[in-house]
Amino acid sequence: AVVSTQSTGEEKESSKPLRVGESDFQRMLLANTGNTQEILRYMDSMPTPMLDLELQSLSPSDGGSHELVEGFLNFLGAAHALRTSFDLVQAYTNVFLKYNRQYLMETASLREKLAELRNLHKDQWADLQRRIQEVVCVTNFLKNVAL
């Protein structure tokens, strides 16, 4: 749920997440069962505004906890290791970083996890580029053979 407050004098509206217990998503992250595919499917099934709110509310300053932020970073690492849904994982990473970058930069242990995640991302991107190059080469070969 989102609570909107209006300041008197100006009609300025600000939104802040209102947490009433843990969500299913948060319970999945905290359970740390290693079922990355299940979490990916769950996130994919969520409406975009709900997923946005969930990712925004992971940080302690927005009603979450250090464990939730760390759990999501662990999930991202595991999702990268699956080497599937690169674009989807990248989109989740971007939204997560948009909302939680300040907390991540202030916390040394999370900065280390971010560095690990960056290395995983680089490796996966290099592998993806290699595969794309292979497909381009095969396509060019088949095109030339057909002529």
C-alpha positions in Angstrom: 0.0 0.0 0.0 1.2 3.5 -0.6 0.5 6.5 1.7 0.2 9.9 0.2 0.8 13.0 2.3 0.0 16.5 1.3 1.8 19.5 2.8 -0.3 22.4 3.8 0.0 25.5 1.6 1.5 23.7 -1.3 -0.2 20.7 -2.9 2.9 18.7 -3.1 2.3 14.9 -2.9 5.0 12.4 -1.8 4.6 8.7 -1.7 6.2 6.4 0.9 5.7 2.7 1.1 3.6 1.5 4.0 4.6 -2.0 5.1 2.2 -4.2 7.0 4.1 -7.4 7.6 6.2 -9.2 5.0 5.0 -9.7 1.5 5.3 -13.1 -0.3 8.2 -11.7 -2.3 10.0 -10.7 0.8 9.4 -14.1 2.5 10.8 -15.8 -0.7 14.0 -13.7 -0.5 14.4 -14.3 3.2 13.8 -18.0 3.0 17.0 -18.3 0.9 15.9 -21.7 -0.4 18.0 -21.2 -3.6 14.9 -21.6 -5.8 15.9 -18.8 -8.2 13.6 -20.0 -11.0 10.6 -19.8 -8.6 11.4 -16.2 -7.6 11.9 -15.2 -11.3 8.5 -16.7 -12.2 6.9 -14.9 -9.3 8.5 -11.6 -10.2 7.5 -12.1 -13.8 3.8 -12.7 -12.8 3.7 -9.5 -10.7 2.1 -6.4 -12.1 4.8 -3.8 -12.9 3.7 -1.2 -10.3 3.6 -3.9 -7.6 7.1 -5.2 -8.5 8.3 -1.6 -8.5 6.9 -1.1 -5.0 8.5 -4.4 -3.8 11.9 -3.4 -5.1 11.6 0.1 -3.7 10.7 -1.2 -0.2 13.6 -3.6 0.2 15.9 -0.9 1.7 15.7 -0.2 5.5 14.9 3.4 4.9 11.7 2.3 3.0 10.5 -0.3 5.4 12.7 -3.2 4.4 15.9 -4.6 6.0 19.5 -5.3 5.4 18.7 -9.0 5.0 16.2 -8.2 2.3 18.7 -6.1 0.3 21.3 -8.8 0.7 18.8 -11.5 -0.2 17.9 -9.7 -3.4 21.6 -9.3 -4.3 22.1 -13.0 -3.7 19.1 -13.7 -5.9 20.5 -11.5 -8.7 23.8 -13.4 -8.5 22.0 -16.8 -8.7 19.9 -15.5 -11.6 22.9 -14.4 -13.5 24.5 -17.8 -12.9 21.5 -19.5 -14.5 22.4 -17.8 -17.8 18.8 -17.4 -18.8 16.5 -14.3 -19.0 19.5 -11.9 -19.2 17.3 -9.0 -20.2 14.7 -9.7 -17.5 17.4 -10.0 -14.8 19.0 -6.8 -16.1 15.7 -4.9 -15.9 15.2 -6.1 -12.3 18.8 -5.0 -11.5 18.3 -1.6 -12.9 15.1 -0.9 -10.9 16.6 -2.3 -7.8 19.7 -0.1 -8.1 17.5 3.0 -8.9 15.8 2.7 -5.5 18.6 1.2 -3.3 21.8 2.7 -4.6 22.3 5.0 -1.6 22.0 2.2 0.9 24.2 -0.1 -1.2 27.0 2.5 -1.3 26.8 3.2 2.4 27.2 -0.5 3.4 30.6 -2.0 2.9 29.5 -5.7 2.8 26.9 -4.8 0.1 29.5 -3.0 -2.0 31.5 -6.2 -2.0 28.4 -8.1 -3.2 27.8 -5.5 -5.9 31.4 -6.0 -7.1 30.8 -9.7 -7.3 27.5 -9.1 -9.2 29.3 -6.8 -11.6 31.8 -9.5 -12.4 29.0 -12.0 -13.0 27.3 -9.5 -15.2 30.5 -8.9 -17.2 31.1 -12.6 -17.7 27.5 -13.3 -18.8 27.6 -10.3 -21.1 30.9 -11.5 -22.7 29.3 -15.0 -23.1 26.2 -13.5 -24.7 28.3 -11.4 -27.1 30.2 -14.5 -28.1 27.0 -16.4 -28.8 25.6 -13.5 -30.8 28.8 -13.4 -32.9 28.6 -17.2 -33.5 25.0 -16.8 -34.8 26.1 -13.9 -37.0 28.9 -16.0 -38.4 26.7 -19.0 -39.1 24.1 -16.8 -40.7 26.6 -15.2 -43.0 28.0 -18.6 -43.9 24.6 -19.9 -44.8 23.8 -16.8 -46.7 27.0 -17.1 -48.8 26.4 -20.8 -49.4 22.9 -20.2 -50.6 24.2 -17.7 -53.2 
